[in-house]
Amino acid sequence: MAPTEREEHLGDLRNAFQRGDLTLYLGAGVSIGNGLPPWDQLVLAMYFAAIQPQPMRGWHPFPNYLLAIAEWHLSRSQEPLDITARKIRKHIKSPKKFLKVLRTTLYAGT
């Protein structure tokens, strides 16, 4: 008996998963409910991660102060978050480092 179209699609998905070639895109309701940050908090945390190692003219604030500074800046900025996210991506030059920071940021609360 020949497999149905549905069974073929499930087989393709199973194979992609086993190869590590499967990425699921889920809505915010699923991600937030599982402890992942919403978009604005993710960008804020990434912004914080990007500015944290920067020298601040001899001033060494506590990390929670940097987070507050990043939040203050982003709340007053007229720049859309996707533009800010692109700038963060450009600032963290290495794709490998960017993915590491993104992964750490995404799963920090889980």
PyMOL CGO cylinders between C-alpha atoms (Angstrom):
from pymol import cmd
from pymol.cgo import CYLINDER

trace = [
    CYLINDER, 0.00, 0.00, 0.00, 1.43, 3.40, -1.02, 0.3, 1, 1, 1, 1, 1, 1,
    CYLINDER, 1.43, 3.40, -1.02, 1.92, 6.00, 1.71, 0.3, 1, 1, 1, 1, 1, 1,
    CYLINDER, 1.92, 6.00, 1.71, -0.53, 8.87, 1.78, 0.3, 1, 1, 1, 1, 1, 1,
    CYLINDER, -0.53, 8.87, 1.78, 0.58, 12.43, 1.11, 0.3, 1, 1, 1, 1, 1, 1,
    CYLINDER, 0.58, 12.43, 1.11, 0.27, 13.17, 4.84, 0.3, 1, 1, 1, 1, 1, 1,
    CYLINDER, 0.27, 13.17, 4.84, 2.53, 10.22, 5.70, 0.3, 1, 1, 1, 1, 1, 1,
    CYLINDER, 2.53, 10.22, 5.70, 5.09, 11.39, 3.15, 0.3, 1, 1, 1, 1, 1, 1,
    CYLINDER, 5.09, 11.39, 3.15, 5.14, 14.88, 4.67, 0.3, 1, 1, 1, 1, 1, 1,
    CYLINDER, 5.14, 14.88, 4.67, 5.51, 13.44, 8.17, 0.3, 1, 1, 1, 1, 1, 1,
    CYLINDER, 5.51, 13.44, 8.17, 8.38, 11.29, 6.90, 0.3, 1, 1, 1, 1, 1, 1,
    CYLINDER, 8.38, 11.29, 6.90, 10.06, 14.37, 5.40, 0.3, 1, 1, 1, 1, 1, 1,
    CYLINDER, 10.06, 14.37, 5.40, 9.67, 16.25, 8.70, 0.3, 1, 1, 1, 1, 1, 1,
    CYLINDER, 9.67, 16.25, 8.70, 11.02, 13.29, 10.68, 0.3, 1, 1, 1, 1, 1, 1,
    CYLINDER, 11.02, 13.29, 10.68, 14.06, 13.03, 8.40, 0.3, 1, 1, 1, 1, 1, 1,
    CYLINDER, 14.06, 13.03, 8.40, 14.73, 16.79, 8.61, 0.3, 1, 1, 1, 1, 1, 1,
    CYLINDER, 14.73, 16.79, 8.61, 14.52, 16.59, 12.41, 0.3, 1, 1, 1, 1, 1, 1,
    CYLINDER, 14.52, 16.59, 12.41, 16.94, 13.67, 12.55, 0.3, 1, 1, 1, 1, 1, 1,
    CYLINDER, 16.94, 13.67, 12.55, 19.44, 15.57, 10.35, 0.3, 1, 1, 1, 1, 1, 1,
    CYLINDER, 19.44, 15.57, 10.35, 19.09, 18.68, 12.51, 0.3, 1, 1, 1, 1, 1, 1,
    CYLINDER, 19.09, 18.68, 12.51, 17.59, 20.59, 9.58, 0.3, 1, 1, 1, 1, 1, 1,
    CYLINDER, 17.59, 20.59, 9.58, 14.26, 21.48, 11.16, 0.3, 1, 1, 1, 1, 1, 1,
    CYLINDER, 14.26, 21.48, 11.16, 13.39, 24.89, 12.54, 0.3, 1, 1, 1, 1, 1, 1,
    CYLINDER, 13.39, 24.89, 12.54, 10.00, 25.56, 14.04, 0.3, 1, 1, 1, 1, 1, 1,
    CYLINDER, 10.00, 25.56, 14.04, 8.54, 29.06, 14.04, 0.3, 1, 1, 1, 1, 1, 1,
    CYLINDER, 8.54, 29.06, 14.04, 5.95, 29.42, 16.76, 0.3, 1, 1, 1, 1, 1, 1,
    CYLINDER, 5.95, 29.42, 16.76, 3.89, 32.35, 17.90, 0.3, 1, 1, 1, 1, 1, 1,
    CYLINDER, 3.89, 32.35, 17.90, 4.73, 34.45, 20.95, 0.3, 1, 1, 1, 1, 1, 1,
    CYLINDER, 4.73, 34.45, 20.95, 2.06, 32.71, 23.01, 0.3, 1, 1, 1, 1, 1, 1,
    CYLINDER, 2.06, 32.71, 23.01, 3.98, 29.47, 22.80, 0.3, 1, 1, 1, 1, 1, 1,
    CYLINDER, 3.98, 29.47, 22.80, 7.42, 30.95, 23.45, 0.3, 1, 1, 1, 1, 1, 1,
    CYLINDER, 7.42, 30.95, 23.45, 6.41, 33.28, 26.29, 0.3, 1, 1, 1, 1, 1, 1,
    CYLINDER, 6.41, 33.28, 26.29, 4.51, 30.48, 28.00, 0.3, 1, 1, 1, 1, 1, 1,
    CYLINDER, 4.51, 30.48, 28.00, 7.72, 28.46, 27.98, 0.3, 1, 1, 1, 1, 1, 1,
    CYLINDER, 7.72, 28.46, 27.98, 9.89, 31.16, 29.52, 0.3, 1, 1, 1, 1, 1, 1,
    CYLINDER, 9.89, 31.16, 29.52, 11.30, 32.77, 26.36, 0.3, 1, 1, 1, 1, 1, 1,
    CYLINDER, 11.30, 32.77, 26.36, 11.34, 36.57, 26.23, 0.3, 1, 1, 1, 1, 1, 1,
    CYLINDER, 11.34, 36.57, 26.23, 9.01, 38.54, 23.95, 0.3, 1, 1, 1, 1, 1, 1,
    CYLINDER, 9.01, 38.54, 23.95, 10.58, 40.49, 21.07, 0.3, 1, 1, 1, 1, 1, 1,
    CYLINDER, 10.58, 40.49, 21.07, 11.04, 43.80, 22.91, 0.3, 1, 1, 1, 1, 1, 1,
    CYLINDER, 11.04, 43.80, 22.91, 12.67, 42.12, 25.92, 0.3, 1, 1, 1, 1, 1, 1,
    CYLINDER, 12.67, 42.12, 25.92, 14.88, 40.03, 23.64, 0.3, 1, 1, 1, 1, 1, 1,
    CYLINDER, 14.88, 40.03, 23.64, 16.13, 43.14, 21.81, 0.3, 1, 1, 1, 1, 1, 1,
    CYLINDER, 16.13, 43.14, 21.81, 16.65, 44.91, 25.15, 0.3, 1, 1, 1, 1, 1, 1,
    CYLINDER, 16.65, 44.91, 25.15, 18.65, 41.98, 26.52, 0.3, 1, 1, 1, 1, 1, 1,
    CYLINDER, 18.65, 41.98, 26.52, 20.69, 41.74, 23.31, 0.3, 1, 1, 1, 1, 1, 1,
    CYLINDER, 20.69, 41.74, 23.31, 21.34, 45.50, 23.47, 0.3, 1, 1, 1, 1, 1, 1,
    CYLINDER, 21.34, 45.50, 23.47, 22.48, 45.07, 27.06, 0.3, 1, 1, 1, 1, 1, 1,
    CYLINDER, 22.48, 45.07, 27.06, 24.77, 42.19, 26.05, 0.3, 1, 1, 1, 1, 1, 1,
    CYLINDER, 24.77, 42.19, 26.05, 26.24, 44.30, 23.23, 0.3, 1, 1, 1, 1, 1, 1,
    CYLINDER, 26.24, 44.30, 23.23, 26.98, 47.38, 25.35, 0.3, 1, 1, 1, 1, 1, 1,
    CYLINDER, 26.98, 47.38, 25.35, 28.07, 45.55, 28.50, 0.3, 1, 1, 1, 1, 1, 1,
    CYLINDER, 28.07, 45.55, 28.50, 31.72, 45.01, 27.51, 0.3, 1, 1, 1, 1, 1, 1,
    CYLINDER, 31.72, 45.01, 27.51, 32.11, 48.56, 26.16, 0.3, 1, 1, 1, 1, 1, 1,
    CYLINDER, 32.11, 48.56, 26.16, 34.33, 50.94, 28.14, 0.3, 1, 1, 1, 1, 1, 1,
    CYLINDER, 34.33, 50.94, 28.14, 32.32, 53.76, 29.67, 0.3, 1, 1, 1, 1, 1, 1,
    CYLINDER, 32.32, 53.76, 29.67, 35.03, 56.39, 30.34, 0.3, 1, 1, 1, 1, 1, 1,
    CYLINDER, 35.03, 56.39, 30.34, 36.28, 54.75, 33.52, 0.3, 1, 1, 1, 1, 1, 1,
    CYLINDER, 36.28, 54.75, 33.52, 32.80, 54.13, 34.88, 0.3, 1, 1, 1, 1, 1, 1,
    CYLINDER, 32.80, 54.13, 34.88, 32.02, 50.50, 35.70, 0.3, 1, 1, 1, 1, 1, 1,
    CYLINDER, 32.02, 50.50, 35.70, 28.31, 50.21, 36.49, 0.3, 1, 1, 1, 1, 1, 1,
    CYLINDER, 28.31, 50.21, 36.49, 26.71, 47.10, 37.92, 0.3, 1, 1, 1, 1, 1, 1,
    CYLINDER, 26.71, 47.10, 37.92, 25.07, 44.89, 35.26, 0.3, 1, 1, 1, 1, 1, 1,
    CYLINDER, 25.07, 44.89, 35.26, 21.56, 45.80, 36.46, 0.3, 1, 1, 1, 1, 1, 1,
    CYLINDER, 21.56, 45.80, 36.46, 22.43, 49.47, 35.85, 0.3, 1, 1, 1, 1, 1, 1,
    CYLINDER, 22.43, 49.47, 35.85, 23.43, 48.67, 32.28, 0.3, 1, 1, 1, 1, 1, 1,
    CYLINDER, 23.43, 48.67, 32.28, 20.14, 46.86, 31.81, 0.3, 1, 1, 1, 1, 1, 1,
    CYLINDER, 20.14, 46.86, 31.81, 18.31, 49.94, 33.11, 0.3, 1, 1, 1, 1, 1, 1,
    CYLINDER, 18.31, 49.94, 33.11, 20.35, 52.18, 30.80, 0.3, 1, 1, 1, 1, 1, 1,
    CYLINDER, 20.35, 52.18, 30.80, 19.54, 49.95, 27.83, 0.3, 1, 1, 1, 1, 1, 1,
    CYLINDER, 19.54, 49.95, 27.83, 15.84, 49.94, 28.75, 0.3, 1, 1, 1, 1, 1, 1,
    CYLINDER, 15.84, 49.94, 28.75, 15.83, 53.72, 29.17, 0.3, 1, 1, 1, 1, 1, 1,
    CYLINDER, 15.83, 53.72, 29.17, 17.54, 54.24, 25.82, 0.3, 1, 1, 1, 1, 1, 1,
    CYLINDER, 17.54, 54.24, 25.82, 15.27, 51.84, 23.94, 0.3, 1, 1, 1, 1, 1, 1,
    CYLINDER, 15.27, 51.84, 23.94, 12.11, 53.29, 25.51, 0.3, 1, 1, 1, 1, 1, 1,
    CYLINDER, 12.11, 53.29, 25.51, 13.06, 56.80, 24.32, 0.3, 1, 1, 1, 1, 1, 1,
    CYLINDER, 13.06, 56.80, 24.32, 14.38, 55.82, 20.95, 0.3, 1, 1, 1, 1, 1, 1,
    CYLINDER, 14.38, 55.82, 20.95, 12.22, 56.44, 17.91, 0.3, 1, 1, 1, 1, 1, 1,
    CYLINDER, 12.22, 56.44, 17.91, 14.05, 53.61, 16.17, 0.3, 1, 1, 1, 1, 1, 1,
    CYLINDER, 14.05, 53.61, 16.17, 12.01, 50.47, 15.39, 0.3, 1, 1, 1, 1, 1, 1,
    CYLINDER, 12.01, 50.47, 15.39, 13.20, 47.40, 17.26, 0.3, 1, 1, 1, 1, 1, 1,
    CYLINDER, 13.20, 47.40, 17.26, 14.07, 45.53, 14.07, 0.3, 1, 1, 1, 1, 1, 1,
    CYLINDER, 14.07, 45.53, 14.07, 16.53, 48.31, 13.15, 0.3, 1, 1, 1, 1, 1, 1,
    CYLINDER, 16.53, 48.31, 13.15, 18.03, 48.18, 16.65, 0.3, 1, 1, 1, 1, 1, 1,
    CYLINDER, 18.03, 48.18, 16.65, 18.33, 44.40, 16.32, 0.3, 1, 1, 1, 1, 1, 1,
    CYLINDER, 18.33, 44.40, 16.32, 20.17, 44.79, 13.00, 0.3, 1, 1, 1, 1, 1, 1,
    CYLINDER, 20.17, 44.79, 13.00, 22.58, 47.27, 14.57, 0.3, 1, 1, 1, 1, 1, 1,
    CYLINDER, 22.58, 47.27, 14.57, 23.25, 44.83, 17.39, 0.3, 1, 1, 1, 1, 1, 1,
    CYLINDER, 23.25, 44.83, 17.39, 23.93, 42.12, 14.82, 0.3, 1, 1, 1, 1, 1, 1,
    CYLINDER, 23.93, 42.12, 14.82, 26.43, 44.41, 13.05, 0.3, 1, 1, 1, 1, 1, 1,
    CYLINDER, 26.43, 44.41, 13.05, 28.04, 45.34, 16.37, 0.3, 1, 1, 1, 1, 1, 1,
    CYLINDER, 28.04, 45.34, 16.37, 28.63, 41.70, 17.29, 0.3, 1, 1, 1, 1, 1, 1,
    CYLINDER, 28.63, 41.70, 17.29, 30.72, 40.99, 14.22, 0.3, 1, 1, 1, 1, 1, 1,
    CYLINDER, 30.72, 40.99, 14.22, 31.24, 37.25, 14.51, 0.3, 1, 1, 1, 1, 1, 1,
    CYLINDER, 31.24, 37.25, 14.51, 28.15, 35.24, 13.45, 0.3, 1, 1, 1, 1, 1, 1,
    CYLINDER, 28.15, 35.24, 13.45, 29.22, 32.50, 15.86, 0.3, 1, 1, 1, 1, 1, 1,
    CYLINDER, 29.22, 32.50, 15.86, 29.44, 34.96, 18.77, 0.3, 1, 1, 1, 1, 1, 1,
    CYLINDER, 29.44, 34.96, 18.77, 26.12, 36.56, 17.80, 0.3, 1, 1, 1, 1, 1, 1,
    CYLINDER, 26.12, 36.56, 17.80, 24.37, 33.18, 17.82, 0.3, 1, 1, 1, 1, 1, 1,
    CYLINDER, 24.37, 33.18, 17.82, 25.96, 32.34, 21.17, 0.3, 1, 1, 1, 1, 1, 1,
    CYLINDER, 25.96, 32.34, 21.17, 24.74, 35.64, 22.68, 0.3, 1, 1, 1, 1, 1, 1,
    CYLINDER, 24.74, 35.64, 22.68, 21.29, 35.12, 21.12, 0.3, 1, 1, 1, 1, 1, 1,
    CYLINDER, 21.29, 35.12, 21.12, 21.04, 31.56, 22.44, 0.3, 1, 1, 1, 1, 1, 1,
    CYLINDER, 21.04, 31.56, 22.44, 22.20, 32.61, 25.91, 0.3, 1, 1, 1, 1, 1, 1,
    CYLINDER, 22.20, 32.61, 25.91, 19.73, 35.51, 25.92, 0.3, 1, 1, 1, 1, 1, 1,
    CYLINDER, 19.73, 35.51, 25.92, 16.82, 33.44, 24.66, 0.3, 1, 1, 1, 1, 1, 1,
    CYLINDER, 16.82, 33.44, 24.66, 17.24, 30.67, 27.18, 0.3, 1, 1, 1, 1, 1, 1,
    CYLINDER, 17.24, 30.67, 27.18, 18.39, 32.70, 30.18, 0.3, 1, 1, 1, 1, 1, 1,
    CYLINDER, 18.39, 32.70, 30.18, 14.99, 32.42, 31.85, 0.3, 1, 1, 1, 1, 1, 1,
    CYLINDER, 14.99, 32.42, 31.85, 14.35, 28.76, 31.15, 0.3, 1, 1, 1, 1, 1, 1,
]
cmd.load_cgo(trace, "trace")
